[in-house]
Amino acid sequence: MGVNRKNIYYQTKKESQDLALKADIHKAWEEHPTYGQINLATHLGVNHKRIGRVMRKFGLKPPRRKVKKFSCTQSTPHHQYQNLIKDWKPERVNQLWCSDTTYLKYQSSFWYLVTVIDIYTREVIGFAVGKKHNSRLVLTAIKQALVKTGVPPQIFHTDQGMEFMAQGVISLLESNGIQVSVSDKSSPWQNGYQESFFGKLKFALGDLNRFEDPSHLLVAIYHEIDYYNNRRIHRSLKMPPAVFARLV
């Protein structure tokens, strides 16, 4: 056929290697079902371009599908705070915490989740889940973060939601010497760290209606936050947030 014998063997070897990498990708997805090309490359120690080529070749996609993003912010104009973190990034732990609220639609009801993230480490240091979207849920998450770290942040950033601008929340923050920063109205990208986390969480949870009852949903939320902190490779850190936090 006029084909060099070496080329035939080369193609066979390459195909074998691609099939082996395909198997490794599926194995990685058993523990990390949301990993895309970049995180798979870090996890498997393989060049991300090769990962992408093999994924395209075999039509591979993460087993968890993305879901719609939901917002539950009801802004209030009655405050004096501004965005203190435009074009600024923290240089140490407990310099900047960001917080936000999202809702999870489960069957015919809604569950609300508040998280507090240290932006330097990307670790979720406080969170609360409940049926009511109010300042009490926010206070629970902030107090949990303060207990965990033992150190208040320099800046606490969030949106203009009524639950964050409530007097009880502001009093707690200011009594601890924390500067309050808020995103501009209708500018969710100014709290992009939280938006990104909620997107990953909902992606990982998948179809919520598969849970038999609310207790299973709550267990799944706790599990995914623990997984995110301790085992999921963060793209910018090249390691899980809690592992990075222990190193700094």
C-alpha positions as CSV (number, residue, x, y, z in Angstrom):
1,M,0.0,0.0,0.0
2,G,3.0,2.2,0.0
3,V,2.8,3.0,3.7
4,N,6.0,3.0,5.8
5,R,5.8,0.2,8.4
6,K,7.0,2.6,11.2
7,N,4.0,4.9,10.6
8,I,1.6,2.0,11.0
9,Y,3.2,1.0,14.4
10,Y,3.3,4.7,15.5
11,Q,-0.5,5.2,14.9
12,T,-1.2,2.0,16.8
13,K,0.9,3.1,19.7
14,K,-0.8,6.5,19.7
15,E,-4.2,5.0,19.6
16,S,-3.3,2.8,22.6
17,Q,-2.1,5.8,24.5
18,D,-5.3,7.7,23.8
19,L,-7.4,4.8,24.9
20,A,-5.4,4.6,28.2
21,L,-5.8,8.3,28.8
22,K,-9.6,8.0,28.1
23,A,-9.8,5.4,30.8
24,D,-7.8,7.6,33.2
25,I,-10.2,10.5,32.5
26,H,-13.3,8.3,33.3
27,K,-11.6,7.1,36.4
28,A,-10.9,10.7,37.5
29,W,-14.5,11.6,36.9
30,E,-15.6,8.9,39.4
31,E,-14.3,11.1,42.2
32,H,-14.3,14.5,40.5
33,P,-17.3,14.6,38.1
34,T,-17.1,18.3,37.4
35,Y,-13.4,18.4,36.3
36,G,-12.9,20.0,32.9
37,Q,-9.8,20.0,30.7
38,I,-7.6,22.1,32.9
39,N,-8.3,20.4,36.2
40,L,-8.0,17.0,34.6
41,A,-4.6,17.9,33.3
42,T,-3.5,19.0,36.8
43,H,-5.0,15.9,38.4
44,L,-3.5,13.4,35.9
45,G,-0.2,15.2,35.3
46,V,-0.9,15.4,31.6
47,N,-0.6,18.4,29.2
48,H,-3.9,20.1,29.0
49,K,-3.7,20.2,25.2
50,R,-3.5,16.4,25.1
51,I,-6.4,16.1,27.4
52,G,-8.4,18.4,25.2
53,R,-7.5,16.5,22.1
54,V,-8.5,13.1,23.6
55,M,-11.8,14.6,25.0
56,R,-12.7,15.9,21.5
57,K,-11.6,12.7,19.8
58,F,-13.9,10.5,22.0
59,G,-16.6,13.1,22.6
60,L,-16.0,13.2,26.3
61,K,-17.7,15.7,28.6
62,P,-17.9,15.9,32.4
63,P,-20.8,13.7,33.7
64,R,-22.5,16.6,35.5
65,R,-24.3,19.1,33.3
66,K,-24.4,22.8,34.1
67,V,-27.6,24.2,35.5
68,K,-29.2,27.6,35.3
69,K,-27.9,30.4,37.5
70,F,-30.3,31.8,40.0
71,S,-30.2,35.1,41.9
72,C,-32.2,36.1,44.9
73,T,-30.9,39.6,45.6
74,Q,-33.3,42.3,46.6
75,S,-31.2,45.4,46.7
76,T,-31.6,48.3,49.1
77,P,-30.5,51.9,48.3
78,H,-30.5,52.9,52.0
79,H,-26.8,52.5,52.8
80,Q,-23.5,54.5,52.6
81,Y,-21.1,51.8,51.4
82,Q,-19.1,51.6,48.2
83,N,-17.1,49.1,46.3
84,L,-13.7,49.0,48.0
85,I,-12.1,46.2,46.0
86,K,-12.3,47.4,42.4
87,D,-9.1,46.3,40.6
88,W,-7.6,45.1,43.9
89,K,-6.6,41.6,45.1
90,P,-5.7,40.5,48.6
91,E,-2.1,39.7,49.5
92,R,-2.7,37.6,52.6
93,V,-5.2,35.5,54.5
94,N,-8.1,37.3,56.2
95,Q,-7.6,40.4,54.2
96,L,-10.8,40.1,52.1
97,W,-13.9,38.0,52.7
98,C,-16.7,37.9,50.1
99,S,-20.2,36.6,50.8
100,D,-23.4,36.1,48.9
101,T,-26.7,34.3,48.9
102,T,-28.2,31.9,46.3
103,Y,-31.2,29.7,46.2
104,L,-31.7,26.1,45.3
105,K,-35.0,25.0,43.9
106,Y,-35.9,21.6,45.3
107,Q,-39.2,20.1,44.2
108,S,-41.8,22.8,45.1
109,S,-39.8,24.7,47.6
110,F,-36.6,26.8,47.9
111,W,-33.6,26.5,50.1
112,Y,-31.2,29.4,50.6
113,L,-27.4,29.1,51.0
114,V,-25.1,31.8,52.3
115,T,-21.3,31.4,52.0
116,V,-18.3,33.3,53.2
117,I,-15.1,32.9,51.2
118,D,-11.6,34.1,52.0
119,I,-10.5,35.3,48.6
120,Y,-6.8,34.8,49.1
121,T,-7.2,31.1,49.8
122,R,-10.6,30.6,48.0
123,E,-11.7,28.5,51.0
124,V,-15.3,28.6,52.2
125,I,-14.8,29.5,55.8
126,G,-18.5,29.9,56.8
127,F,-21.8,28.9,55.4
128,A,-25.4,28.5,56.4
129,V,-28.4,26.8,54.8
130,G,-32.1,27.5,55.6
131,K,-35.6,27.9,54.4
132,K,-35.7,31.6,55.1
133,H,-33.9,34.3,53.1
134,N,-33.0,36.7,55.8
135,S,-30.2,38.4,57.9
136,R,-30.2,35.6,60.5
137,L,-28.9,33.2,57.8
138,V,-26.1,35.7,57.0
139,L,-25.2,36.2,60.6
140,T,-24.9,32.5,61.1
141,A,-22.4,32.2,58.2
142,I,-20.4,35.2,59.3
143,K,-20.2,34.1,62.9
144,Q,-19.1,30.6,61.8
145,A,-16.3,32.2,59.7
146,L,-15.2,34.4,62.7
147,V,-15.0,31.3,65.0
148,K,-13.1,29.2,62.4
149,T,-10.5,31.9,61.7
150,G,-10.3,33.6,65.1
151,V,-9.4,36.7,63.1
152,P,-11.8,39.3,61.5
153,P,-11.0,40.3,57.9
154,Q,-9.9,43.8,56.8
155,I,-12.8,44.0,54.3
156,F,-16.1,42.2,54.0
157,H,-17.5,42.4,50.4
158,T,-21.0,41.5,49.3
159,D,-23.8,42.9,47.1
160,Q,-26.5,45.3,48.2
161,G,-28.9,42.7,49.3
162,M,-31.3,43.6,52.1
163,E,-30.1,40.6,54.2
164,F,-26.5,41.9,54.1
165,M,-27.5,45.6,54.7
166,A,-29.6,44.7,57.7
167,Q,-28.6,46.5,60.9
168,G,-27.7,43.4,62.8
169,V,-25.2,42.3,60.1
170,I,-23.7,45.8,59.7
171,S,-23.4,46.1,63.5
172,L,-21.6,42.7,63.8
173,L,-19.1,43.7,61.0
174,E,-18.3,47.2,62.3
175,S,-18.1,46.1,65.9
176,N,-15.2,43.8,64.8
177,G,-13.5,46.6,63.0
178,I,-14.4,45.3,59.5
179,Q,-14.7,47.6,56.5
180,V,-17.9,47.0,54.6
181,S,-17.7,46.9,50.8
182,V,-20.6,46.4,48.4
183,S,-20.9,45.8,44.6
184,D,-22.6,48.4,42.5
185,K,-26.3,47.8,41.9
186,S,-27.0,45.2,39.2
187,S,-23.3,44.4,38.9
188,P,-23.0,40.7,40.0
189,W,-19.6,40.4,38.3
190,Q,-18.2,42.6,41.0
191,N,-18.7,39.7,43.4
192,G,-17.5,37.2,40.8
193,Y,-15.7,35.0,43.2
194,Q,-19.0,34.0,44.8
195,E,-20.8,33.8,41.5
196,S,-18.1,31.3,40.3
197,F,-18.4,29.2,43.5
198,F,-22.1,29.0,43.3
199,G,-21.9,28.0,39.6
200,K,-19.4,25.2,40.5
201,L,-21.6,24.0,43.4
202,K,-24.8,23.8,41.4
203,F,-22.9,22.1,38.6
204,A,-21.7,19.5,41.1
205,L,-25.1,19.0,42.7
206,G,-26.8,18.4,39.4
207,D,-30.5,17.7,39.4
208,L,-31.7,18.4,42.9
209,N,-35.0,16.5,42.5
210,R,-33.1,13.2,42.6
211,F,-32.8,13.6,46.4
212,E,-35.5,11.6,48.3
213,D,-36.0,14.3,50.9
214,P,-34.5,17.6,52.1
215,S,-32.1,15.9,54.6
216,H,-30.4,14.2,51.6
217,L,-30.1,17.5,49.9
218,L,-28.5,19.2,52.9
219,V,-26.0,16.3,53.3
220,A,-25.1,16.7,49.6
221,I,-24.5,20.5,50.1
222,Y,-22.3,19.9,53.1
223,H,-20.4,17.2,51.2
224,E,-19.8,19.3,48.1
225,I,-18.5,22.3,50.2
226,D,-16.2,19.9,52.1
227,Y,-15.1,18.4,48.7
228,Y,-14.5,21.9,47.2
229,N,-12.4,23.0,50.2
230,N,-10.3,19.8,50.7
231,R,-10.2,17.7,47.6
232,R,-11.2,19.7,44.5
233,I,-8.2,21.3,42.6
234,H,-8.8,25.0,42.3
235,R,-7.7,26.2,38.9
236,S,-5.8,29.3,40.0
237,L,-4.2,27.6,43.1
238,K,-3.3,24.2,41.4
239,M,-4.5,22.6,44.7
240,P,-7.5,22.5,46.9
241,P,-8.2,25.8,48.9
242,A,-7.8,24.2,52.3
243,V,-4.5,22.7,51.3
244,F,-3.3,26.1,50.1
245,A,-4.5,27.8,53.3
246,R,-2.3,25.4,55.4
247,L,0.7,26.3,53.3
248,V,0.5,30.1,53.6
